[in-house]
Amino acid sequence: MRWPYRRTVLALVTLAFFATMAARLVISPVVPQIRADFGVSNTVIGVAMTGLWMSYFVSQFPSGVLADKYGERRVILVSLAGTALASVALALSPVFAVFLLSILALGALAGLHFSVGTTLLTRTFDDVGRAIGVHTAGGPAAGIVAPALAAWVGTRYGWEPAVAIGAAVAVVIFVCFARFVRPTTPQRPDQPMRERFELAPLLEILTRPPIAFTVAISVLSAFVWQATTSFLPTFLVEYRGVSGEASGAIFSAYFLIQGVASPFVGTASDRYGRDVTTAAGLAIAATGFLSLVAIPGWLAVAFAVVVLGVGLSWSAAFLPRFFDLLSAEEEGAGFGLVRTVYGLLGALGSVSTGLLADSFGWAVAFCVLASFLVVVCLALACNSLLDLGA
C-alpha cells in the first residue's frame, strides 16, 4: 500500500511542533537551577516564562499573514531555524537580561509554526479534529522526552546544556522538513500585507459572538495549561517534596498521557461535539489539581498526572471550533489572530501563578487553577442548556 503524501505532511508538521515545543519545555525542569544561578525569585522566573509564552502567541497572527503571502512551508522552516538559534543564545546567556531577551526570541520564533501548521492540515485533511489531535500530540510527545532528559542533563552538567537540547532537535527536524515537504502555494500572494493588519476587519472577526465566546473559554483554559507547563515540576519539588529527577519523570509522564490522549480527544470532538468533550476533560482536570494539593502519597500524584494529562488535552477538542466558525478565506490569518489573542492573555498564567505561589503558597496557586477550570465548565454548560447560540 502506497504511503499517502498527506501522511508525510501530517508527520512532519507534527514533528515540527515537537521541535518547537521541546525547545520551550526543556526550561521548566531546570527552573530551580536558573533561579539560583541568576539569584531571582519565582515571580521573576514567572515573568520570563510569561514572556516566553506571550511572545509565542504574539507571533501567531503575523505567522498566518506571512503564510498567506509566502506559503506555509517557508514559514515553518523559518520557525525551526529560529528556534535552534534562539535555544543556543539562551544556553549561552551570561546574565539574566540576556536570558530574558533570548527567551522572548525563542517564543516568537517557535510561535511561527503552530497556526500555520494547523491551517496547512485543515487544507490537507477532511477529518479536521482528528488531524489537529495528532498535530497537537506533537507537543505532549516533546513533553515525554524533553523534560526528563533536561532534568537528567541539568543535574549532571548544569542548566545550560539542558536548554541547548532544543537547538539539536530543531536542526534535525528542519533538515527533514526541508527535504520531504513540497513547497506550498500562498493563498494571498498579491495582497499587500498592510491590508491584513487593518483594525476594523480584525475586530469584526473577534466580536462575532460565537468566536468571542470561544476565545474567552480558550483564554481561561490556556491560562491553566501555561501555568501547569511552567510550574508543575517546581510544585512537585517544593510542595510535594519530590526530587528534581523524579519531578522531571513525572512531568514527562504527564505529557505522555497528554500525547496519547490528544488524538482520541480530537476524534471525540468530531463525534460527540466540541463543547461536551472539552467540558468533560476540564472537569476531570480540576480534580487532578485538588488531588495534588489535598491528598498525600504517590497514588494521589499518579491519579493527578493521569487526569491532568487527559483533561488538559482540551485544545485537541476545542481548537477545531474556530475552524467551524471561520470561512476558508479567513482560516490562515483568522486562526492566527484568535490564537494570538487567547494565547497572549492565557500566558499570564505563568506570572500569576508564580506570584500567587510567592505570596500565598503553592496550595492556593493550584486551587485557583482548578477554580478556573470549573468556571469554564459552567460557561460551556450554560451555553448549551440555555441555547445562547455561542
C-alpha positions as CSV (number, residue, x, y, z in Angstrom):
1,M,0.0,0.0,0.0
2,R,1.4,3.3,-1.1
3,W,2.2,5.9,1.7
4,P,0.0,9.0,1.0
5,Y,1.8,12.3,0.8
6,R,-0.7,13.8,3.2
7,R,0.6,11.5,5.9
8,T,4.1,12.8,5.3
9,V,2.8,16.3,5.8
10,L,1.0,15.3,9.0
11,A,4.0,13.5,10.4
12,L,6.5,16.3,9.6
13,V,4.1,19.1,10.7
14,T,3.7,17.2,14.0
15,L,7.4,16.7,14.3
16,A,7.9,20.5,13.7
17,F,5.6,21.2,16.6
18,F,7.5,18.6,18.6
19,A,10.7,20.5,18.0
20,T,9.4,24.0,18.8
21,M,7.7,22.6,22.0
22,A,10.8,20.7,23.1
23,A,12.8,23.9,23.0
24,R,10.4,25.5,25.4
25,L,9.8,22.5,27.7
26,V,13.4,21.9,28.5
27,I,13.4,25.1,30.5
28,S,10.8,24.2,33.2
29,P,12.7,21.2,34.8
30,V,15.8,23.4,35.4
31,V,13.9,26.5,36.7
32,P,15.3,26.0,40.2
33,Q,18.8,26.0,38.9
34,I,18.2,29.0,36.7
35,R,16.6,30.8,39.6
36,A,19.6,30.0,41.9
37,D,22.2,30.8,39.2
38,F,20.8,34.3,38.5
39,G,19.6,34.9,42.0
40,V,15.9,35.7,41.1
41,S,12.5,34.8,42.6
42,N,9.6,32.6,41.4
43,T,7.9,35.8,40.4
44,V,10.8,36.9,38.2
45,I,11.1,33.5,36.6
46,G,7.3,33.6,36.1
47,V,7.7,36.9,34.3
48,A,10.3,35.3,32.0
49,M,8.1,32.3,31.4
50,T,5.1,34.5,30.7
51,G,7.3,36.5,28.3
52,L,8.2,33.2,26.5
53,W,4.5,32.3,26.0
54,M,3.3,35.8,25.3
55,S,5.9,36.2,22.5
56,Y,5.0,32.7,21.3
57,F,1.4,33.7,20.9
58,V,2.0,37.3,19.6
59,S,3.7,35.8,16.6
60,Q,0.7,33.5,15.8
61,F,-1.3,36.2,13.8
62,P,1.7,37.5,11.8
63,S,2.6,33.9,11.0
64,G,-0.8,33.4,9.4
65,V,-0.4,36.5,7.3
66,L,3.1,35.5,6.3
67,A,1.8,32.1,5.3
68,D,-0.9,33.6,3.1
69,K,1.8,35.7,1.5
70,Y,4.7,33.2,1.1
71,G,3.3,29.8,1.8
72,E,3.2,27.6,4.9
73,R,6.4,25.6,4.2
74,R,8.7,28.7,4.2
75,V,7.2,30.0,7.5
76,I,7.6,26.6,9.2
77,L,11.2,26.4,8.1
78,V,12.0,29.9,9.4
79,S,10.3,28.8,12.7
80,L,12.5,25.7,13.1
81,A,15.8,27.6,12.2
82,G,14.9,30.4,14.5
83,T,14.1,28.0,17.3
84,A,17.5,26.4,17.0
85,L,19.4,29.8,17.0
86,A,17.4,31.2,20.0
87,S,18.0,28.0,22.0
88,V,21.7,28.4,21.5
89,A,21.5,32.1,22.6
90,L,19.5,31.0,25.7
91,A,22.1,28.4,26.7
92,L,25.0,31.0,26.3
93,S,23.2,33.8,28.4
94,P,25.8,35.3,30.8
95,V,23.3,37.4,32.7
96,F,19.5,37.3,33.3
97,A,18.9,40.3,31.0
98,V,20.3,38.3,28.1
99,F,18.4,35.2,29.2
100,L,15.2,37.2,29.2
101,L,15.8,38.6,25.6
102,S,16.7,35.1,24.4
103,I,13.6,33.5,25.9
104,L,11.5,36.2,24.2
105,A,13.1,35.5,20.9
106,L,12.6,31.7,21.4
107,G,8.9,32.2,22.0
108,A,8.4,34.5,19.0
109,L,10.3,32.2,16.5
110,A,8.8,29.0,17.8
111,G,5.4,30.6,17.7
112,L,5.5,31.0,13.9
113,H,4.8,27.3,13.5
114,F,1.5,26.2,15.2
115,S,-1.2,28.3,13.5
116,V,0.5,27.8,10.1
117,G,0.9,24.1,10.6
118,T,-2.7,23.7,11.7
119,T,-4.0,25.7,8.7
120,L,-1.9,23.5,6.4
121,L,-3.5,20.4,7.9
122,T,-7.1,21.8,7.5
123,R,-6.4,22.2,3.8
124,T,-5.0,18.7,3.6
125,F,-7.4,16.6,5.6
126,D,-11.2,16.2,5.8
127,D,-11.3,14.9,9.4
128,V,-10.1,18.2,10.9
129,G,-10.5,17.2,14.6
130,R,-8.5,14.0,14.2
131,A,-5.7,15.7,12.2
132,I,-5.5,18.6,14.7
133,G,-5.5,16.0,17.5
134,V,-2.5,14.2,16.0
135,H,-0.7,17.5,15.4
136,T,-1.4,18.7,18.9
137,A,0.0,15.4,20.2
138,G,3.4,16.6,19.0
139,G,3.6,19.0,22.0
140,P,2.9,16.3,24.6
141,A,5.3,13.9,22.7
142,A,8.0,16.5,23.3
143,G,7.0,16.6,26.9
144,I,7.5,12.8,27.2
145,V,11.2,13.1,26.3
146,A,12.4,16.7,26.8
147,P,11.7,17.4,30.5
148,A,13.1,14.1,31.8
149,L,16.2,14.5,29.5
150,A,16.6,18.1,30.6
151,A,16.3,17.2,34.2
152,W,19.0,14.5,33.9
153,V,21.3,16.7,31.9
154,G,20.7,19.7,34.2
155,T,21.5,17.6,37.3
156,R,24.8,16.4,35.9
157,Y,26.0,19.2,33.6
158,G,24.1,22.3,34.5
159,W,21.1,24.1,33.1
160,E,22.9,25.5,30.0
161,P,23.4,22.1,28.2
162,A,19.8,21.2,29.2
163,V,18.2,24.1,27.4
164,A,20.6,23.6,24.4
165,I,18.8,20.3,23.7
166,G,16.1,22.4,22.0
167,A,18.6,23.5,19.3
168,A,19.7,20.0,18.4
169,V,16.2,18.8,18.0
170,A,15.1,21.7,15.9
171,V,18.1,21.3,13.5
172,V,17.2,17.7,12.8
173,I,13.5,18.4,12.1
174,F,14.5,21.4,9.9
175,V,16.5,19.1,7.6
176,C,13.7,16.5,7.4
177,F,11.0,19.1,6.7
178,A,13.1,20.8,4.0
179,R,13.8,17.5,2.4
180,F,10.3,15.9,2.3
181,V,7.6,18.6,2.4
182,R,6.9,20.2,-1.0
183,P,6.6,24.0,-1.5
184,T,3.1,25.2,-0.6
185,T,1.1,27.7,-2.7
186,P,0.4,31.0,-0.9
187,Q,-3.3,31.8,-0.5
188,R,-3.0,35.6,-1.0
189,P,0.4,36.3,-2.6
190,D,-0.6,39.6,-4.2
191,Q,-2.5,41.2,-1.4
192,P,-0.5,43.9,0.4
193,M,0.4,42.8,3.9
194,R,-0.6,46.1,5.4
195,E,-4.2,45.4,4.5
196,R,-4.2,42.3,6.6
197,F,-3.4,44.4,9.7
198,E,-6.2,46.9,9.4
199,L,-8.1,47.1,12.7
200,A,-11.7,47.1,11.5
201,P,-11.7,43.6,9.8
202,L,-9.8,42.1,12.8
203,L,-12.3,43.5,15.3
204,E,-15.2,42.2,13.2
205,I,-13.9,38.7,13.5
206,L,-13.2,38.9,17.2
207,T,-16.6,40.5,18.0
208,R,-18.7,37.7,16.4
209,P,-20.5,36.2,19.5
210,P,-19.5,32.6,18.8
211,I,-15.9,33.5,18.2
212,A,-15.8,35.9,21.2
213,F,-17.1,33.1,23.4
214,T,-14.7,30.6,22.0
215,V,-11.8,33.0,22.6
216,A,-12.9,33.6,26.2
217,I,-13.1,29.9,27.0
218,S,-9.7,29.4,25.4
219,V,-8.1,32.2,27.5
220,L,-9.0,30.5,30.8
221,S,-8.1,27.1,29.6
222,A,-4.8,28.3,28.2
223,F,-4.1,30.2,31.4
224,V,-4.2,26.9,33.3
225,W,-2.2,25.0,30.7
226,Q,0.5,27.6,30.7
227,A,0.8,27.7,34.5
228,T,0.9,23.9,34.7
229,T,3.6,23.7,32.0
230,S,5.7,26.4,33.7
231,F,5.5,25.2,37.3
232,L,4.4,21.6,37.7
233,P,7.9,20.4,38.2
234,T,8.7,23.2,40.7
235,F,5.4,22.5,42.6
236,L,6.3,18.8,42.9
237,V,9.8,19.7,44.3
238,E,8.7,22.4,46.7
239,Y,5.2,21.3,47.8
240,R,5.3,17.5,47.4
241,G,9.0,17.1,48.3
242,V,9.8,15.2,45.1
243,S,13.4,15.1,43.9
244,G,14.4,17.1,40.8
245,E,14.9,14.0,38.6
246,A,11.6,12.4,39.8
247,S,9.7,15.6,39.1
248,G,11.2,15.6,35.6
249,A,10.0,12.0,35.1
250,I,6.5,12.8,36.4
251,F,6.4,15.8,34.1
252,S,7.2,13.6,31.2
253,A,4.5,11.1,32.3
254,Y,2.0,14.0,32.2
255,F,3.0,14.8,28.7
256,L,3.0,11.1,27.7
257,I,-0.6,10.8,28.8
258,Q,-1.5,14.1,27.0
259,G,0.2,12.9,23.8
260,V,-1.7,9.6,23.9
261,A,-5.0,11.3,24.7
262,S,-4.9,14.2,22.2
263,P,-5.8,12.2,19.0
264,F,-8.6,10.5,20.9
265,V,-9.9,13.8,22.3
266,G,-9.8,15.3,18.8
267,T,-11.7,12.3,17.4
268,A,-14.3,12.5,20.2
269,S,-14.9,16.2,19.5
270,D,-15.7,15.2,15.8
271,R,-18.1,12.6,17.0
272,Y,-19.7,14.0,20.2
273,G,-19.2,17.8,19.9
274,R,-16.5,20.3,20.7
275,D,-18.1,21.7,23.9
276,V,-19.2,18.4,25.5
277,T,-15.7,16.9,25.0
278,T,-13.9,20.0,26.3
279,A,-16.1,20.3,29.4
280,A,-15.7,16.7,30.3
281,G,-11.9,16.9,30.0
282,L,-11.6,20.1,32.0
283,A,-13.9,18.8,34.8
284,I,-11.7,15.8,35.4
285,A,-8.5,18.0,35.2
286,A,-9.9,20.2,38.1
287,T,-10.0,17.0,40.3
288,G,-6.3,16.5,39.4
289,F,-5.3,19.8,40.9
290,L,-7.3,19.3,44.0
291,S,-5.7,15.8,44.4
292,L,-2.2,17.3,44.2
293,V,-3.0,19.9,46.8
294,A,-5.1,17.9,49.3
295,I,-4.2,14.2,49.2
296,P,-0.8,12.9,50.3
297,G,1.0,10.0,48.8
298,W,2.2,8.7,45.5
299,L,-1.3,7.4,44.5
300,A,-2.6,10.9,44.5
301,V,0.2,12.1,42.4
302,A,-0.3,9.3,39.9
303,F,-4.1,10.0,39.7
304,A,-3.4,13.7,39.2
305,V,-0.9,13.1,36.4
306,V,-3.4,10.9,34.5
307,V,-6.4,13.2,34.8
308,L,-4.4,16.3,34.1
309,G,-2.8,14.7,31.1
310,V,-6.2,13.8,29.7
311,G,-8.1,16.9,30.8
312,L,-5.5,19.5,29.6
313,S,-5.6,18.0,26.1
314,W,-8.6,20.4,25.7
315,S,-7.1,22.1,22.7
316,A,-7.5,19.0,20.5
317,A,-11.2,19.2,21.1
318,F,-11.8,22.9,21.2
319,L,-9.5,24.4,18.6
320,P,-11.5,22.9,15.7
321,R,-14.3,25.0,16.9
322,F,-12.6,28.1,15.4
323,F,-12.4,26.4,12.0
324,D,-16.1,25.5,12.3
325,L,-16.7,29.3,12.7
326,L,-14.2,30.7,10.1
327,S,-14.6,30.7,6.3
328,A,-11.9,29.1,4.2
329,E,-10.6,32.5,3.2
330,E,-10.3,33.5,6.9
331,E,-8.6,30.4,8.2
332,G,-4.9,31.5,7.8
333,A,-4.9,34.9,9.4
334,G,-8.1,34.4,11.3
335,F,-6.9,31.4,13.2
336,G,-3.6,33.1,13.9
337,L,-5.5,36.2,15.2
338,V,-7.6,34.3,17.7
339,R,-4.5,32.2,18.8
340,T,-2.6,35.5,19.4
341,V,-5.5,36.9,21.5
342,Y,-6.3,34.0,23.7
343,G,-2.7,32.8,24.0
344,L,-1.4,36.2,24.9
345,L,-3.9,36.5,27.7
346,G,-3.6,32.9,28.7
347,A,0.2,33.3,29.0
348,L,-0.5,35.4,32.2
349,G,-0.9,32.0,33.9
350,S,2.8,31.7,34.4
351,V,3.5,35.0,36.1
352,S,0.2,35.0,38.0
353,T,0.8,31.5,39.4
354,G,4.4,32.4,40.3
355,L,3.1,35.5,42.2
356,L,0.4,33.5,43.9
357,A,2.9,30.9,45.0
358,D,5.3,33.5,46.4
359,S,2.5,35.4,48.2
360,F,0.2,32.6,49.4
361,G,1.9,29.3,48.8
362,W,1.5,26.6,46.1
363,A,-1.7,25.2,47.5
364,V,-3.6,28.4,46.9
365,A,-2.0,28.8,43.5
366,F,-3.1,25.4,42.3
367,C,-6.6,25.7,43.8
368,V,-7.0,28.9,41.8
369,L,-6.2,26.9,38.6
370,A,-8.8,24.3,39.5
371,S,-11.4,27.1,40.0
372,F,-10.8,28.5,36.5
373,L,-11.5,25.1,35.0
374,V,-14.8,24.9,36.9
375,V,-15.7,28.3,35.6
376,V,-15.1,27.1,32.0
377,C,-17.2,24.0,32.5
378,L,-20.1,26.1,33.9
379,A,-19.8,28.5,30.9
380,L,-20.0,25.7,28.4
381,A,-22.9,24.1,30.3
382,C,-24.9,27.4,30.4
383,N,-24.2,28.0,26.7
384,S,-25.6,24.5,25.9
385,L,-28.5,24.4,28.3
386,L,-29.7,27.9,27.7
387,D,-29.1,27.7,23.9
388,L,-27.3,31.0,23.9
389,G,-26.0,30.5,20.4
390,A,-22.3,31.0,21.2
